């Protein structure tokens, strides 16, 4: 039997069972604790109680903590999803299977997203020739605002609506923009948080296996 | 011997179990008093359900009426001159981005509401979310409303600040644009100063270099006439976050909070103080060095309130220096904004998500916080808790929404012994505005 309290360890060793007579065997085996160990146990418990009294120390917050769910880190498989595009088509990772995918999370109200969009549009115009795909995923937005923006910015790649933020949360996006470069096997090869630059775009495509 | 064993083992074990139970029950920081939980009434929906109401803001008029302003879809035709619509054919159907701002009031503490009045008569895309409309009142109970609309080319980020007020005939004056440089302002707030004039503030981007995003103000009289031109009082603001404001000394002192972004994209929150009624502001004071470095756009601004003792209470969202620090935080300044206490976490992020917060301060110096966070079903919900005047005793965290999709950006209003919280809920392409209230204990 081992009891662990905080980082203090205290062992209780069972003594040999005594009194093998009738009825005695049903009793708990007697336990002997020497004075030194009792002191250690009480010290541990009081330490834990003392720490508990300090505001915020050791107190769990409501619900699961950030970090419990694995992020789609570089080298890991992209998380499958299914969304609808602006024109109503169902789209997901499977849609692009076998081709590298540049997946960009954006919002119509987001300044840095607007800064990078011309570059993404440029990449999209070359994507067919170079054998990769681009998908925009609008987050924290409305269909109307996204449609307005797509028209305004003349975006030439498909846009999916993540209206309930499910994909955004799965990909751990605190705020747009964020871009994932996914290779043809569905492995995340690069992630850009914040606005894309031409250099990062080239690097991401290269890592995702796009030969240009 | 047996007694000794019992004492030696059972007592510490009982303490262990008690401690474990305590930890399991404690969902929040120290000093929680479960008896301070608020008893909320049922949900009410504001606005026309088929018009996707969104972005509520609450405020009491001087006569005690509760007002709510929010946005709704505008079914009127999209102006044909809007160049953004020439690519309409590329999509299956063009949902109109045009929305109206509406205002309604309740004279019975939110039980019943007047018919909602349309504030803006023109066809325009009144913005919502972090950038929703706001209302203020003067002593004559006249309502003044500000909102934001996209710029000429439909760009939400290069927008305009609009203003209208009650015309005394049951309607509103024609909207006027307040920013003198076109397509430069958004995230407006409006406050009535103690002298009856109006102070309007917004985030402006008329100058994008070298320091982007300035804090601009202007003053209007109660007839809507400009008392000042637009004037800049700060720069380097985070571009997508609401502002907070509080007054002291009968309007002579103005406190503003915003999120700053430095050259390294570190986003900390600051307090700006004016001692001359908002004409000039001292250098900003950092509320907390959170060190949140992020090049993207987490649009969630801070909130501020001032209590009767003059303490300034501030809440905000930050991710801090790692995801494990992410959450809603609180700090207080007891010296008029010179210094702030070390931050206290109100609620940790339960998922990677930017959270939205708000606060109000009661006459008894109790602070009421509302914010969004993610529940166990991966849906954003609105939560509430309070901090007693002693600065130590917190009420338990209470979930007040039960959204099927996501709830967020709560608005708060407090009058005497009743607290009101409103929030928008979205589920797919549908949205609604929800209101709940609670009677406050003594």
Contacts between the chains, C-beta under 8 A, distances in Angstrom:
chain1	res1	chain2	res2	distance
A	3	B	13	7.9
A	3	B	16	7.7
A	5	B	16	6.5
A	12	B	9	7.2
A	30	B	1	7.2
A	30	B	2	7.8
A	30	B	5	6.9
A	31	B	5	5.2
A	31	B	8	8.0
A	31	B	9	6.4
A	32	B	5	7.8
A	33	B	5	7.1
A	33	B	8	4.8
A	33	B	9	7.0
A	38	B	8	5.4
A	41	B	8	7.8
A	41	B	12	5.3
A	42	B	12	6.7
A	45	B	12	5.4
A	45	B	15	5.4
A	45	B	16	6.8
A	45	B	19	7.7
A	48	B	19	6.2
A	49	B	15	7.4
A	49	B	19	6.5
A	52	B	19	6.8
A	52	B	22	7.0
A	52	B	23	7.5
A	53	B	30	7.3
A	54	B	30	7.3
A	55	B	29	5.7
A	55	B	30	3.9
A	55	B	31	6.7
A	55	B	344	7.5
A	56	B	29	5.2
A	56	B	30	6.4
A	56	B	344	7.4
A	56	B	345	6.7
A	58	B	23	6.9
A	59	B	23	7.3
A	59	B	26	5.1
A	59	B	28	7.1
A	59	B	29	6.1
A	59	B	30	6.7
A	60	B	23	6.5
A	60	B	24	7.9
A	60	B	26	6.8
A	60	B	27	6.8
A	61	B	27	6.8
A	61	B	28	7.2
A	61	B	327	7.3
A	61	B	345	7.4
A	61	B	347	6.5
A	61	B	348	3.5
A	61	B	350	7.5
A	62	B	27	4.3
A	62	B	28	6.7
A	62	B	347	6.3
A	62	B	348	7.4
A	62	B	350	6.7
A	62	B	373	7.4
A	62	B	383	7.9
A	62	B	397	5.3
A	63	B	350	3.7
A	63	B	373	7.4
A	63	B	374	7.3
A	63	B	375	7.0
A	63	B	376	6.1
A	64	B	350	5.7
A	64	B	351	7.6
A	64	B	376	7.5
A	65	B	324	6.9
A	65	B	348	6.4
A	65	B	349	7.9
A	65	B	350	7.3
A	66	B	323	4.4
A	66	B	324	6.1
A	66	B	326	5.4
A	66	B	348	7.2
A	66	B	349	4.8
A	66	B	350	7.3
A	66	B	351	6.8
A	66	B	352	5.9
A	67	B	323	5.6
A	67	B	324	5.9
A	69	B	351	7.7
A	71	B	352	7.8
A	86	B	91	5.3
A	86	B	92	7.1
A	87	B	91	5.7
A	87	B	92	4.3
A	88	B	92	5.5
A	107	B	297	7.2
A	108	B	156	5.7
A	109	B	127	7.9
A	109	B	129	7.1
A	109	B	130	7.8
A	109	B	131	7.1
A	109	B	156	4.9
A	109	B	157	6.6
A	109	B	240	6.5
A	109	B	297	8.0
A	109	B	299	7.0
A	110	B	157	7.6
A	110	B	240	6.6
A	110	B	296	7.7
A	110	B	297	4.1
A	110	B	299	7.5
A	111	B	157	4.9
A	111	B	239	4.7
A	111	B	240	6.6
A	111	B	297	6.2
A	112	B	295	6.7
A	112	B	296	6.1
A	112	B	297	5.5
A	113	B	297	6.8
A	114	B	155	7.4
A	114	B	157	5.9
A	140	B	129	7.4
A	142	B	95	7.9
A	142	B	97	7.7
A	142	B	429	7.5
A	142	B	431	8.0
A	143	B	95	4.9
A	143	B	429	5.6
A	144	B	95	4.1
A	144	B	96	6.0
A	144	B	97	4.0
A	145	B	97	5.5
A	145	B	125	7.9
A	145	B	156	6.9
A	147	B	91	5.8
A	147	B	94	5.8
A	147	B	95	5.8
A	147	B	97	7.3
A	148	B	84	5.4
A	148	B	85	8.0
A	148	B	97	4.5
A	148	B	125	7.3
A	148	B	150	7.7
A	148	B	154	5.4
A	149	B	154	7.5
A	149	B	156	7.4
A	150	B	87	7.6
A	150	B	90	7.7
A	150	B	91	7.2
A	151	B	84	5.1
A	151	B	85	6.4
A	151	B	86	7.3
A	151	B	87	3.9
A	151	B	88	6.6
A	151	B	90	7.1
A	151	B	91	7.6
A	151	B	94	7.7
A	151	B	154	7.7
A	152	B	83	8.0
A	152	B	84	4.4
A	152	B	153	6.2
A	152	B	154	4.5
A	152	B	155	6.7
A	154	B	87	6.4
A	163	B	405	7.8
A	163	B	426	6.8
A	163	B	428	5.1
A	163	B	429	6.2
A	164	B	379	7.9
A	164	B	405	5.2
A	164	B	406	6.2
A	164	B	426	7.5
A	164	B	427	6.9
A	164	B	428	6.4
A	165	B	353	7.4
A	165	B	380	7.2
A	165	B	406	6.1
A	166	B	378	6.8
A	169	B	351	5.4
A	169	B	352	6.4
A	169	B	353	6.3
A	169	B	374	7.2
A	169	B	378	6.3
A	172	B	323	7.9
A	172	B	352	3.9
A	173	B	296	7.9
A	173	B	352	7.0
A	174	B	294	6.7
A	174	B	296	7.0
A	174	B	298	5.3
A	174	B	319	5.9
A	174	B	326	7.6
A	174	B	352	5.8
A	174	B	353	6.9
A	174	B	354	5.4
A	175	B	294	6.5
A	175	B	296	4.2
A	175	B	297	4.7
A	175	B	298	3.3
A	175	B	299	7.0
A	175	B	354	5.5
A	176	B	296	5.8
A	176	B	297	5.8
A	177	B	296	5.8
A	177	B	297	7.3
A	178	B	296	6.3
A	193	B	294	7.1
A	193	B	295	6.3
A	193	B	296	5.8
A	194	B	265	7.3
A	194	B	294	7.2
A	194	B	295	2.6
A	194	B	296	4.9
A	195	B	295	6.6
A	195	B	296	7.9
